[in-house]
Amino acid sequence: MSEEPQGDRPSAPIDEPPPVFGTWPRVYGFVLGYLAMLIALLWLFTRYYRP
């Protein structure tokens, strides 16, 4: 059997957890933390090698 919407109601998307970290806020936190670390490392690299 295929799952088709009943009547005029569109089918609601299934809210699945992400495959890593368990919840979406943890994934977002990791991405923001990684971005902050990358920006800090690039800033330090730039300061070290500036003329």
Buried (B, 14 or more C-beta within 10 A) or exposed (E): EEEEEEEEEEEEEEEEEEEEEEEEEEBEEEEEEEEEEEEEEEEEEEEEEEE
